Amino acid sequence: MNKNTTGKLSDTQPMDINWEQQRVLANPLRSRIVALLFEKPMTSKQVADLLEKNPGTIYYHIKQLEKNGILEIDHTNTEKGIIEKFYRSKAVIFKNSEAEKPANVVDEVNITIFMSDDLLEELNHELRDLLFKYGQLSFKERTSKKQNPYALDYSIKKAKDSDQE
């Protein structure tokens, strides 16, 4: 299991995926399911209740993620003769080793997050503050360590509707 012990997402190892797995993960609803099931194992019904979605829809997406090796059954529980399957995500960060990245790209992260306009504005401010902070830190260390020039780009794009597919 890829879950880290520090509790920091940045310390979590990415799971190597192929093009088909990347296609399956491209659906924003599936990305949200993966994130929830990385935090703790749940049944498809528990996920559906949490997301306020139709249980059949969530079950379908969970089965697609399981079939493509993104989710696994963590454990089962028998309740009144009914077997409940608790699913867990194998990872929350994914890297497609089949994808070629440009030679000058050092690292790349793509993530789908659901958030309000207010939260998006807060994220934008924090990202800008973080970039400014590292600009200041790099200036302070300029005489003590060898530095390389890096161009940092980030963009926030609207994802397709989560109920598609």
DAFENNOR-V608383 format. One record per residue. PHI is phi in whole degrees, -180 to 180 (999 if undefined). OMEGA is omega in degrees with one decimal (NA if undefined). Layout:
phi->PHI omega->OMEGA
phi->PHI omega->OMEGA
This chain:
phi->999 omega->-175.4
phi->-88 omega->-175.8
phi->-63 omega->-179.1
phi->-85 omega->-177.6
phi->-102 omega->-178.1
phi->-85 omega->-177.0
phi->83 omega->179.7
phi->-99 omega->179.6
phi->-61 omega->-178.8
phi->-66 omega->178.4
phi->-92 omega->-179.9
phi->-76 omega->179.9
phi->-78 omega->178.0
phi->-72 omega->175.9
phi->-91 omega->178.2
phi->-75 omega->-179.5
phi->-126 omega->177.2
phi->-105 omega->-177.0
phi->-63 omega->-179.5
phi->-65 omega->178.0
phi->-64 omega->177.9
phi->-64 omega->178.0
phi->-62 omega->-179.6
phi->-64 omega->-178.6
phi->-77 omega->-175.9
phi->-68 omega->179.5
phi->-74 omega->-177.4
phi->-58 omega->178.1
phi->-65 omega->178.1
phi->-66 omega->176.3
phi->-60 omega->179.1
phi->-67 omega->177.7
phi->-61 omega->179.4
phi->-59 omega->-179.9
phi->-62 omega->179.2
phi->-64 omega->-177.0
phi->-79 omega->171.7
phi->-78 omega->-179.6
phi->-70 omega->178.3
phi->-162 omega->178.6
phi->-68 omega->178.4
phi->-148 omega->172.7
phi->-82 omega->177.7
phi->-64 omega->178.2
phi->-66 omega->178.3
phi->-63 omega->178.2
phi->-65 omega->179.5
phi->-60 omega->179.1
phi->-63 omega->-178.9
phi->-64 omega->-178.6
phi->-90 omega->-177.6
phi->55 omega->179.2
phi->-121 omega->177.3
phi->-64 omega->-179.9
phi->-57 omega->178.7
phi->-65 omega->178.3
phi->-64 omega->-178.8
phi->-66 omega->178.8
phi->-59 omega->179.0
phi->-58 omega->-178.2
phi->-66 omega->177.3
phi->-63 omega->179.3
phi->-64 omega->177.1
phi->-65 omega->178.6
phi->-67 omega->178.3
phi->-68 omega->-179.8
phi->-59 omega->-178.7
phi->-97 omega->171.8
phi->77 omega->179.7
phi->-89 omega->177.7
phi->-112 omega->173.7
phi->-139 omega->175.6
phi->-80 omega->-179.8
phi->-80 omega->177.4
phi->-165 omega->176.0
phi->-121 omega->179.6
phi->-140 omega->177.8
phi->-102 omega->-178.3
phi->-124 omega->180.0
phi->54 omega->177.8
phi->81 omega->179.8
phi->-103 omega->179.4
phi->-87 omega->177.1
phi->-99 omega->176.9
phi->-100 omega->177.2
phi->-102 omega->-176.8
phi->-97 omega->176.0
phi->-136 omega->175.7
phi->-78 omega->178.1
phi->-72 omega->-178.4
phi->-162 omega->175.0
phi->-128 omega->175.0
phi->-120 omega->-174.6
phi->-129 omega->180.0
phi->-136 omega->179.3
phi->-91 omega->-178.7
phi->-72 omega->177.4
phi->-79 omega->-178.7
phi->-81 omega->177.4
phi->-90 omega->174.9
phi->-106 omega->179.5
phi->-56 omega->-175.7
phi->-58 omega->-177.5
phi->-87 omega->179.4
phi->-83 omega->-179.2
phi->-85 omega->179.9
phi->-153 omega->-177.9
phi->-149 omega->178.7
phi->-133 omega->173.8
phi->-125 omega->-177.5
phi->-145 omega->174.4
phi->-109 omega->-179.6
phi->-129 omega->173.9
phi->-93 omega->178.9
phi->-158 omega->177.1
phi->-78 omega->176.2
phi->-62 omega->178.7
phi->-64 omega->179.6
phi->-67 omega->177.1
phi->-61 omega->178.2
phi->-63 omega->177.8
phi->-63 omega->177.7
phi->-59 omega->179.7
phi->-58 omega->178.5
phi->-63 omega->-178.7
phi->-66 omega->177.9
phi->-64 omega->178.2
phi->-64 omega->177.6
phi->-62 omega->179.9
phi->-65 omega->177.8
phi->-63 omega->177.7
phi->-64 omega->178.6
phi->-58 omega->-178.5
phi->-72 omega->172.1
phi->-64 omega->177.6
phi->-66 omega->179.5
phi->-62 omega->-180.0
phi->-66 omega->177.5
phi->-66 omega->-179.8
phi->-66 omega->-176.7
phi->-91 omega->-171.9
phi->-55 omega->-178.6
phi->-97 omega->-176.0
phi->-102 omega->-178.2
phi->-139 omega->175.4
phi->-69 omega->-179.5
phi->-119 omega->174.8
phi->-118 omega->177.9
phi->-79 omega->176.2
phi->-132 omega->173.1
phi->-103 omega->179.7
phi->-103 omega->178.8
phi->-120 omega->168.4
phi->-143 omega->176.3
phi->-139 omega->177.2
phi->-116 omega->-177.2
phi->-120 omega->176.5
phi->-74 omega->179.5
phi->-84 omega->177.0
phi->-67 omega->-178.9
phi->-57 omega->-175.7
phi->-68 omega->-178.2
phi->-90 omega->178.2
phi->-75 omega->177.2
phi->86 omega->NA
